[in-house]
Amino acid sequence: MAPLKRLFVVLLVVAWIPAAATAADAPTATAPSKFIEGMADKAIAALTEKGIPRPDRITRFRALLNDHFDVKTIGRWVLGRYWQTATPAEREEYLALFEDLLVATYVDRFTEYSGETINVVKSEDVGNGEAVVSSRIARTAGDPPIRVDWRLRQREGQFRIVDVVVEGISMGMAQRSEFASVVSQNGGTLEGLLSKLREKRKHI
């Protein structure tokens, strides 16, 4: 599956899960688990309502994204070594374009919700203020559930998602590989990637 298609699966998970529940063997939810469950409830309430004007849907999606994902940290990480060689102006533009890429690609997808649900299986503290929440996404068509692990980082008492692993594949790593390929194909400079991201922004 191509990286952007895998990322689409992640955003399906983020935005199309109306009812989150802990598994039977996890009688009490930890704070990280509640964070993921709360994200599901907020997403379904904000983004699947019928008749929302597109500008309002964009605003709601962007707010959900920034409230639950550490977009800047993810953006810096997926750019890899090219972040170190980018100028301050390039970094600023890139981070804005990275967020816009997510908005432009997925903001119109939320009308297709068909009843997927998320079951939180467990939450594990992995140290350094980070936790991993394991979940299963139940699909309505009888297909096998999707295994999704959410890596959270806590800063100033607030959790944010820094990576999502779908069926063992890190979305951050997949996007990092894709961006590195684009930069490499454009002479190793960041301008080729920025140009492509600017084109994506036009679809907002």
C-alpha positions in Angstrom: 0.0 0.0 0.0 1.4 3.4 -1.0 2.3 5.7 1.9 -0.5 8.2 1.3 -3.0 5.4 1.1 -1.7 4.1 4.4 -2.0 7.6 5.8 -5.6 7.7 4.6 -6.3 4.5 6.6 -4.9 6.4 9.7 -7.2 9.3 9.1 -10.1 7.0 8.7 -9.2 5.7 12.1 -8.9 9.2 13.5 -12.1 10.6 12.0 -14.5 7.7 11.4 -14.7 6.0 14.8 -17.9 7.0 16.6 -17.8 4.8 19.7 -14.6 3.9 21.5 -14.6 1.2 24.2 -11.9 -0.5 26.3 -11.5 -4.2 25.9 -13.0 -6.6 28.4 -9.6 -7.4 29.9 -9.0 -3.7 30.5 -11.5 -2.7 33.1 -10.1 0.7 33.8 -8.9 3.1 31.1 -5.6 4.9 31.5 -5.2 8.6 30.6 -3.6 7.7 27.2 -6.5 5.3 26.5 -9.0 8.0 27.4 -7.2 10.4 25.1 -7.7 8.1 22.1 -11.3 7.4 23.0 -12.0 11.1 23.4 -10.5 11.8 20.1 -13.0 9.4 18.4 -16.0 11.0 20.1 -14.9 14.5 19.1 -14.1 13.5 15.5 -17.4 11.9 14.9 -19.3 14.9 16.4 -17.3 17.5 14.5 -16.7 16.0 11.1 -19.5 13.7 10.1 -22.4 16.1 10.6 -24.4 16.5 7.4 -24.6 19.9 5.7 -21.4 21.4 7.2 -20.1 24.1 4.8 -16.7 23.2 3.5 -14.9 26.1 5.1 -16.3 25.1 8.5 -15.3 21.5 7.9 -11.8 22.6 7.1 -11.6 24.6 10.3 -12.9 21.7 12.4 -10.5 19.2 10.8 -7.6 21.5 11.4 -8.5 22.0 15.0 -8.9 18.2 15.5 -5.6 17.6 13.9 -3.7 20.1 16.1 -5.5 19.2 19.3 -4.5 15.5 19.0 -1.4 15.3 16.8 1.9 16.9 17.4 2.0 18.0 13.7 5.2 20.1 13.9 7.1 17.3 15.6 5.9 14.8 13.0 6.6 17.1 10.2 10.2 17.7 11.3 10.8 14.0 11.8 9.4 12.9 8.4 11.6 15.5 6.7 14.6 13.6 8.2 18.1 14.9 7.6 16.8 17.6 5.2 15.4 19.5 8.2 19.0 20.2 9.3 20.0 21.7 6.0 16.8 23.7 5.5 16.9 27.5 6.0 14.7 29.0 8.6 12.3 30.3 5.9 12.2 26.8 4.3 11.4 25.2 7.7 8.6 27.7 8.4 7.0 27.2 4.9 7.5 23.4 5.0 5.7 23.0 8.4 2.8 25.1 7.2 2.6 23.1 3.9 2.8 19.8 5.8 -0.3 20.6 7.8 -2.0 21.9 4.7 -1.1 18.6 2.9 -3.1 16.7 5.5 -6.0 19.1 5.3 -6.1 19.2 1.5 -5.9 15.4 1.2 -8.5 14.4 3.7 -10.9 17.1 4.6 -13.6 15.9 2.1 -13.4 12.3 3.1 -15.5 12.4 6.2 -18.9 12.0 4.5 -18.1 8.4 3.8 -18.4 7.1 7.4 -20.0 3.7 7.5 -19.9 2.7 11.2 -16.4 1.7 12.0 -15.6 1.4 15.7 -12.4 1.3 17.8 -11.7 -1.0 20.7 -8.8 0.0 22.9 -6.9 -3.1 24.0 -4.2 -1.8 26.3 -2.0 1.2 27.1 1.7 0.9 27.9 4.0 3.5 29.4 7.3 3.3 27.4 9.2 5.9 29.4 10.4 9.5 28.7 6.8 10.8 28.8 5.6 8.4 26.0 2.9 5.8 25.9 1.6 3.4 23.3 -2.1 2.7 23.1 -3.0 -0.5 21.2 -6.4 -0.7 19.5 -8.4 -2.7 17.0 -10.6 -1.1 14.4 -13.8 -3.1 13.8 -15.2 -2.8 10.3 -18.8 -3.2 9.3 -18.3 -5.2 6.1 -17.1 -8.3 7.9 -13.5 -7.6 7.1 -10.8 -8.5 9.7 -10.2 -5.8 12.3 -7.3 -3.4 11.7 -4.5 -3.4 14.3 -3.5 0.2 15.1 -1.0 1.3 17.8 -0.9 5.0 18.7 2.4 6.5 20.1 1.7 9.4 22.4 4.1 11.9 23.9 3.2 14.0 26.9 4.3 17.6 27.2 3.2 20.1 29.9 0.6 17.6 31.0 -1.0 17.2 27.5 -0.8 14.1 25.2 -0.3 14.4 21.5 0.1 11.6 18.9 3.6 11.5 17.4 3.2 8.3 15.3 0.6 5.7 14.3 1.5 2.1 13.4 -1.1 0.4 11.2 -0.6 -3.4 11.0 3.0 -3.0 12.0 3.8 -0.2 9.6 4.8 3.2 11.0 3.0 6.0 9.2 5.8 8.4 10.1 8.4 6.2 8.6 6.4 5.7 5.4 5.9 9.4 4.9 9.6 10.0 5.7 10.6 7.6 2.9 8.2 9.2 0.5 9.5 12.7 1.2 13.1 11.6 0.9 12.4 10.1 -2.5 10.9 13.4 -3.7 13.8 15.4 -2.5 16.3 12.9 -4.0 14.5 13.1 -7.4 14.9 16.9 -7.3 18.6 17.1 -6.9 18.7 16.8 -3.2 17.2 20.2 -2.6 14.1 21.0 -0.6 12.5 23.1 -3.3 11.2 20.2 -5.2 9.2 18.9 -2.2 8.0 22.4 -1.3 6.8 22.8 -4.9 4.7 19.6 -4.7 3.3 20.6 -1.4 2.3 24.0 -2.7 0.3 22.3 -5.5 -1.5 20.2 -2.9 -2.4 23.3 -0.9 -4.4 24.5 -3.9 -7.0 21.9 -3.2 -8.0 23.3 0.2 
